[in-house]
Amino acid sequence: MQELNRAQKEAASHFEGPMLVLAGPGSGKTRVITERIHYLIRERNVAPEHILVITFTRAAAGEMKERYQRLYSRESKGTSGVWFGTFHSIFFMILKYAYHYTSENIIKEDLRRDILRQLLQKSGLELQEEEEFIDDLEMEIGRVKTNRLDLAHYFSPFCAADVFRDMYEKYQKEMEKRRLLDFDDILVYCYELLSARPDILAGWQKQFSYILVDEFQDISMIQYDVVRLLAASHNNLFIVGDDDQSIYGFRGARPDIMKQFLRDFKTAKSCCLNVNYRCASPIVKEAAKVIEKNKNRFSKQIVPYGEEEHWREEYLAEGSGKRIFKGTEEAVTVEEFGRVSDEGNAIRKKILDYHKKGIPFGEMAVLFRTNRQAGYLSSKLIEYNIPFVIKEGVPDLFQHFLVKDVMAYIRVAMGSRECKDVLRIINKPKRYVHNNAFTGAYADFEELKKFYEDKDWMVERIEKLQYDLRMLGKMRPFAAVNFIRRGIGYDDYVREYAEYKGVPAEDFLDILEELLEEAKDFESYEEWFCHIQKYEEELKEQEKKKYRKEEAEDAVMLLTMHGAKGLEYECVFIPDVNEGVIPHGKSVLEADLEEERRMFYVAMTRAKKHLHISYLKERYNKDADISRFLEDLL
């Protein structure tokens, strides 16, 4: 096993008192934590049962425990008593002892969504995207709870304040009636319990004499407050994290909590694990150029392993917009593409090239800012039979209500007369055809004209629709989508609908632009529909993979930047590095932009040997600007 470096030894051999360990990407923080546990038990005779190790995910807690046992299981003093767990599991254990809860009291995600769905239906709100609204509602409820906000003075950014308050209060009443807790309740109730009961707090303080917290940059204020209560009697709080990798602001994580730790624990020691053992030298160097632009951060210089004293800054420019560093085989490239399809095809080709050179598919990952971006590339990978895994799931473009409208137009143009298809399109755009003009399961346009025979203008509208459908029936998919949008006037309907909903029309029109790009590669409706069927079957299979406990498949990983946190790959691709994508268009405040920059930094530092960054000149038929994050990399 490789020897610990100087900073790692300093951290691992820390005994009593608070300590902050800044751990850059690939710097061996897990090794430091396991070595410190070993040091406390073996060298300082600390009883294992007095050591608490907190991580953010169950997988991380399991990996930490397994790694420790693998390294030191043969020694007489093992980890049999060390407590490993997530914030939620440790806090729930405290609640369980106080209130006799069981796992049955923790609400299941599907039940939680069912409760919210029922409340929505009773509210009478008209929603086209109900599941998306529920996603927002869940996040908003969590924000109010974990930030301990006064509901009376809270204004939701995504729905009317009185609607949100009503939904929140009814949701809480339903939870209390069923004696259920959600994950945010676990944090809040634990804080309230320990704050109100000094006797219970003292018992747990005695139990946990030494507390180690991994990934501290992801901590929320309420999690920090509970940990601070638990550590208050001994002050043996050892935190490990990297403020440059704090990317969970939507969960309440704030990088400045690390600075607050130093204010709260004035005697705290600190050290920096600044040697990156993961990434090739150019990757470390280029990532540093990005993150150094952030102002709200601890100053640090991360250096690549083996080059602690100095490192080369030479690079070779190869063609416009592309950069390859000397001494590497394309360690870092930044490349421009005209359109989404050009970029997707280039990534697909590069994946196959790397695979031919012996790099497993499982050592390659494509990282996106949002999971919706993965749609086109996943479609290409299916077309070329390249195995892939979508860790977080991709929103199915063809299930979006706008796309369903367009596909209904095409089905009717191909001869469908099912009422559900005709009713879906008949008033998009408005033709003022009444639903009671349809009486059976199938629609007949001639009968429809008879229904309106005393209204010439209505007959003209129906005849115009018939003409448009005949034209549509003769077109290729790309031309058809374009014709529905601009020739028939569906875009006008979308703009009117967006204004009625009070949302930017661009949010909807971008979905249609994505569909237009998707349609471009197909010669006929039959070919396109066959591809759509295959694509949707693959998405269902991807969903099943998330719940199957089987050996990992050798497959390319498609991940969001959030989902890639803590992972590493030989080859990483980061597409669509454009303004409005990364940084996200909704990120306008300086704090939001800094988090977006941290997210890009995390994505870059997932790559061990090869990092391919790309941006577009045109995105879905609109000019696209290169991301400000790439300004120093070109």
TAGI-V120162 format. One record per helix or strand of 3 or more residues. SS is the DSSP state (a for helix, b for strand). FROM is the first residue (numbers start at 1). LEN is the number of residues. If there is no record, write none. Layout:
BEGIN
ss	from	len
SS	FROM	LEN
SS	FROM	LEN
END
This chain:
BEGIN
ss	from	len
a	6	7
b	19	5
a	29	14
a	48	3
b	51	5
a	58	15
b	83	4
a	87	13
a	103	3
a	109	15
a	130	17
a	151	3
a	161	17
a	183	14
a	198	10
b	210	4
a	216	3
a	221	11
b	237	5
a	243	3
a	249	3
a	256	9
b	269	5
a	281	11
b	332	6
a	340	17
a	361	3
b	364	5
a	371	13
b	388	3
a	397	3
a	401	13
a	419	7
a	435	3
a	445	7
a	456	18
a	477	11
a	490	12
a	505	15
a	525	21
b	556	5
b	569	6
a	590	15
b	607	10
a	628	6
END
